[in-house]
Structures are given as C-alpha cells and as structure tokens.
C-alpha cells in the first residue's frame, strides 16, 4: 500500500515538509514519516461533584525549519467533540498539570518576560484569559501536583543552596564564569542521556497564584528523605505525600524505597528496601516505588520489584499499603504478568495496564475480592490510563500499525470509544499477522509479522527485529523501530517475543533472565525458522536487526550463526558484557552482568566467528549502553571478523535513541540502504545528507 516506484532507491529529499500529510501515506517518503505529528502525553482532572472532568494532550510535530520537534497543548473534549488548541508558541511547551480551579500549568521557553538567560519559566493559563509566567528560576520546574488548594512542586536545586536566592546566585555565577565542573560523591554520575548534578530534584510546596493577578509562586521547601528524589504522589486533599528515593549501596547498587510525608513533619519509612535498612523477607534485592494514593487518603499503591542481580529472577508486582498501620499486602498474587501504571477509580477499585501476548491491555481490579478482570480484549494496546470519573478512564489507544490516539474506556463494561483525532490518520504500509511455534523446552512462542500488500511469487525478503529491554515486548506503535518504512519497501518484518519478554507470565521471564544469550537465542531461531517456512516469506534473504538488548542479541547471533543472515544491524548494543556492567549508568547491573553473564554470554569473545557484514549504530550521549561498546565492536569487526563491508553510523549528539527528526530520517535511510545492499544485492545508496 505504501510501496515506492523504485524499491532500490531510498528517499533523499533535502528538506522535510513543513506540513504533514493528511492522506495517511507517511511511509511513501521518510520525510513524511518524520514530519508526522504525534501525541506525546496527556493528563486529566477527574470529575468531582459539580466539577467537570478535563483532559489536555501534548501534540508534537516538526518546527517550521524541519530540524527539531516542538510541542503544543490541546484541550480534549472528553465527551467526543472537537479538540481546541490551547498553546502555539514557536518554541513549544511542556505540559505539567491541570490545576484544581481549571488552570493549566506548563513549562515553556517563550522569550516574553525579562528573565535571565538559561532560566526556565513555569506558565499558568487560567480558564479564561492569557497565559502568564508564574515562576522563573534556574533549572525550571520538573513536576507540579495541584492538591488540597496547594501546589506540590519538584524542581532541580543546588544541594547546598539554603534558599532560592542562593540557588539563583550560584547558578548565575557558574553560567557567567563558564564553570561546568561537577563534584560527585556518590553513584550514579549520569542517567540515560544527561549528566547528573550539580542540581538535584528538591520537593517544595507553594500557594497557587491568583487567576487574574500578577503574583508569582513562592517556593517553600518540604522535608524529604535522604537519597535522590525519584517520584512524588499526593493525596487529593494535599495532606499526605508518598515519595520514593534512590539510595546507593555497595558502591554502585541502586535501590528505591518509599516514605510517607506530611507537610510540616519529618518523613517516615513506608516500604524500605532491605539493602537500605528494611528487614522484611529474605530477598535482599527488593525495592519499592511510590504509587498513587487512594481517593480517601488512607491507602496507597507500592510498586515492588526484585531481581536482575546475583541469579535472582526479575519480577514486578503491586502492593497495597495501609498508611496508618504501615501494613502491606501483595495485590492479586495470582496475576502472572507485570502490572504497569495503575490508577484509583474509587476506594475499592483500580485500573492497571499490563503487557499481554503482544498487546497492552487494561484490567479492572476489585480490592475487596482481589479479583482482576480483563477490560480490553482486542489486539490494540492501551497506555497511561487517567481517571475521568468512577466509570471511565482516558487512555492512549494504538497498535503496531497505528500511532497513539485517545479513547474513553468504560471500566464497568470494557467499551472503548475513540475521541476526536488530534493528529492526521496513518495508513498502514501492509498488514499484520502472527507467527507461532514451540520452543525447545515446549514453551509456546509467538511473534508479529508485518507483510507488504504485494508479495513476489518467491516471497518477501525478511527482516527480523529483536526488541530491547530485555524485559519488553513488541506490542505497540513506535516511531523509532517502526516496521512501516521497511514494509513499504517490500520487506516482511518479523517482531518476535522470545524468553525474557513480558506479557507471557513470569515463567517466560525466568526462562531467559540469567542466560541472555541462551534461551532467548534459541527461541528467536525457532520463530525465525517458522517464519521462513511460510510461502509469503523468502527465507533465503533474511537480515537481523536489533537495538539495546536487541543489539546485544544481534552481536551474539553474529558470532554464532555463520552466514545464516545476509547482514546484521546492531544499534546501541552490548558487546563486552563485563565492561558494560562496569560503565553503564545502571550500577545495579554490575552483579547481574559482570560475574554471572559475562563469562558465558559476552559477544566480544566470538568476534572471529562473524561472517556477515554488520552496520553498527551508536550515539555519543548514550549512557545506558556507553559509546565505548560501539567503538569496541567496530574495532573488533575491522580486525577480527571474517567479513568485510561493515559500516558505523555515529551520532555525536544523540543518545540511546535517535530523537531529532532528520537524524531519525538518516537512520532509516542508512539502515534501508544497508539491508538493500546485502539482502537484495543492489549497490549501497549512501544517504545524500551524509555527504
């Protein structure tokens, strides 16, 4: 449906279109793909008494120059009417929160006002009237939570600044003198794509600004537990907070614990990780994150997890905590998948999302009976449920083929009602089906298979996408590893869920958790074998592609499958597992990777066995899988592998993901050119913008 006239010539348009296509054919040309607007967030204010429910969404698209994305905010009619634009500044906005009086708080880089260079502004848009700046400070604001007539705010602050004046003074001096140095006394020093420090999140409370005046917000610090603040939950009346902090033990092991906090009082432990002082149970790797507080303020959800270290199985579940007594119990212990974000409908009912066999579904949880009921049974995926009222949640609604739109879900009946579109439709490049087979140990396996609408008599050449995580699943739309551009070029794309994938029960996790190159590897081969036997797939022409853990598996397979694949693409990949465990920002992976996995499952030990060309892709700002992994892989390919024709696509300013629009386009163009060369046997068509 989206096939190009010449399948061997990648798109090379010099400039991205200023406006997106409205006919849905975004896969015909990658300039249209990267220009497509997308929903990047949404928030609600629930209906209480006479106060109506409200929803606001963040919609992101290309700026006028086509070199970056900007975001504007849109009012969503929760009753199904047309949306209303709220903001349209050229530099865009970041949604923060909907206030109790109907006001909207957001961050923006708008230049109005006399703020100093480098200061972020928090804006308020009242129900009627114009937006205005209500707080401008170095580092801006991370989070605003309106509750009980107050604003609870998390903002980055220099740790030794006694007040806002001191924070502003030192921040200004650092900026004016060009000081960038950061003194660390603890781990970690960075996170995903940015350096940590010198400012860190601090918790404040403030009185909301007037809706019609010119007053500003004055921040008052609240006591917070020792550690790095991670998450804050606030009761509806603002009297109780649940916060989670991260502490580092044994040098680099990172653990989350939760604390109960009441304004004006010192925090007290709610669920301490055993490693940081808790004494419960015999699992030293338990940790706890703060979840939402019940509408009546008496109970809260606690996100519990364990594993990934020293041979312990990875697991995640939800606990219910009584905030007065401190007693906790595990919710729905017979629920075999990992619950994701959860919300309270009322004091006895929850809705949570969870991966389910290549989908993401919503479930209703009855606390009185500990009963879990599947709400959304179809193939679509639902994410980020937000409460509109005790019968309805607003959720993201998407699939492998269709990007996120918004829908109302009736939590009593499971009925789904699509709301008015906020972005143009997307026409699928082909069609989806499923591949099923059986693993060596008898476990049932499945995968999504995206097929072009027009398939040659010999079958479509095959690309295998290995997902990252490794605890994850191919179950939703993605702008980064989207099969659409490849299907539009005539490829079939297999998206397998091997051992360690979520949505198939705890047993599926346990099968692969401590053998990252073992059972997941044989599961993948079983699914690929089953796919290549299909009449609509040409099993003689297959390439393997993966990012993050998928990149690890690409490297592992490169050294263990000879010339089975025509070529392999390895993005943000693990190469030397021991060094990965010692250099990643996730220090807790040291125990999991370095002692237990590296000796047996490190791909670098098999460099001399690589027989096919590889495309290596890495971003310099990737701190989860450091760039040194990509450099070491590239070095080994050139010196030790049996193959030639390797390439290294390097991004000096990107991170674990390729996020800017034209760099994303170059990613797709380069990967397409590489697989076209080695799978289809055509000359490598170097993307024009690579020079």
Phi, psi and omega in degrees: 000335179241020186294142178277161180298315178244105186291346183264002181244111181290153178296140183226029179304136185283331183229140177288145179295144181287334180237145182284159175290148179250357180267001176086354186272064185280349183268353180294327182214131184296338175296326177286326180297311183286342180274350185296128176295153181214147175281125184244003177173161175200156180215156179229162165239121186288155177287126177224118180059235180275355181279124182287155171289152180216147178221139177229136181242151173258124180243126186246139178207180180293146170282177186293336179272349179076013184251002180200164176260144173232158186237136171234160186257142185229134173283126179262127175280107185288351177264006174103359179284184183286145178287160180234121176298139180249321182224150180209036180292153184293332180269351175086171182227159173240119183292140180241299185194157171260124183283166182291337180266006181095001178281157181244130176253133178208156175263147180207153175261020176307143185269354177302148182095168185255033181294157179281157179301138177089000180261134177270149182244140169261127182250155172235130173251110181287168179304327173226144180108188185261154176290149176215157177287131177243349176200127175230123184206157176301131180086349177065210184230136179270315188217141171231127179235105176282130179195136174059033179077011178229168175245125175257123193234135172250127182215142178290131185218143176298129190298333182259008177282124183285332180205182183295325179296317179293321178298315180295319184296310182291320178299319179294317180296319178299317181294314184290328181268358178071030180274123178243355185297143178229126178264117180258142175234010184202169177255144005269169177255350180205167185213117179056288186221011181217151176287142175272147181083172359285347179264147181227158183300134176229147184263133181227164169233150182210157172276132180301145178289158177293152183284338186240352184270201180235012184290161179245167178278135174251122184272133176241119183292144174253151175296138177223156184293162176292132181131180181268117183299130183245316187209147180227130173239142184231138176292160185298330180269001176075008184273342186224136176236146171241122183236148174244142178230158178251130175241150181252128182237151179054038175090301185226356180287129185251130182228143176257139173227160180242150181226149175265135184222131172242131182309131181090354180239163176281146179293149176232148185299141173246312178212096181272136170297137180308324183291340181248019173130348177288155183239356187283146172071179181242015179259109183287353186254011175295145171210161192223134177244151182286131174247178185293153181265144182297155181305326179274359174078009185263340184224165180211157174269143177237125175276119181248143177210160180206165172100197184069011182217136168055038175082000180282139179291140176286138179204150179222139177206174178247141175242152177252123183249132170276117189286340178278311184270338184083358180290144180226152173216151178285134178276140173042063183299341179275353177287118194268352178259172183271115178291139178259213181307138182231150178226154177270125170278313174209189186289351181237004187222134177241161164233129173229160176254153178203146174297141181212098174048056178080013175230172168236118187245159174259143180231143172262136183240119176268111185290328182297323182250000183055038183257136180246127182239127176291127180264316186247108189263348187282194183276350184282166180244143182235138186217155173059047182302134177231138186280130170263315174203185186291353178246353193218138169238152170262135183216155168290145188223116188205185177200179175304325186266345190225127181289174188296131164235178182251144181217150170269135178239122176282118187278357175266325184249342185082003180295135181248130179236115178291136175270171181303140184295137175261344181225159179298155180290161176240126178271121181304148179282338181202226179214157184256146169216183180236150175244133179231146176202188181237137180284172179302328181267009177093358180290137176288134181238151176213164179206155167277145174230117176265125185241143173290156181288329178251117186242128179299160181302325181280355183097161181277140172300151192245134169245133179252118177263122176259125186284160178270194179131275000286351181277094183192191184196151168279100185215008188203168174293144173218141176274348187262318177240063184270129179289341186307309180300332180278321177295322178297337178267006175098004179273148163270141182236117177265129180239086187275151173245093181275185174310143183088358176283148178271156178098006182233018180091162183298328180302322181294326176293311185297330182298333185237359190298322182247022173214069188299337175252012184258261185300320176303323179296311181289328175297315179300315180298322179296317179291322177295317177303313181297321181291318184292345178278349181291148179290334183269007178237135176269096184291351179278347183232093185225137174236153180245134182223142178198154177232146181064241174298325174299326175291322173304311183294326175300317179293320180296314180294326180302324181268004185227359185239010177058233181255025180302319180262147180291326177195170182222137177248127185235107184251132176045054195255155173275130181242304176254101190296324179297311179292327175302313180297339183261350185237347179292159176287343178268087186295338180291345177286350182301310181297326184283321186266306193294307182282325192258330185256327191297316185298329184256326193240026179270121184298334187297339181288350185239025182300322183291348181264003181282124186243358182234157179296144179234141170256116180262133179230131179205146176254142184294331183269015178277109180257349176284313171241095191300152181305331180303331177295317178294319179295318180294321176297313181299316179299314182294322179299317184287330185260330191241332187289160179275348185262163172236175178087014178291155177221154181230111177264111188247136179241108181294336188238016177250168184245218180298332176244157175260108195253330183283149192300311185282332171294324176296317178300317178297323178302308181296318181298317182290316179297317178299316180297322181291313180289326175302318181297313190265337178269319183259348176078028178257165179296144177295123180261094183297125178305135187301323184285355173275356174082000000 
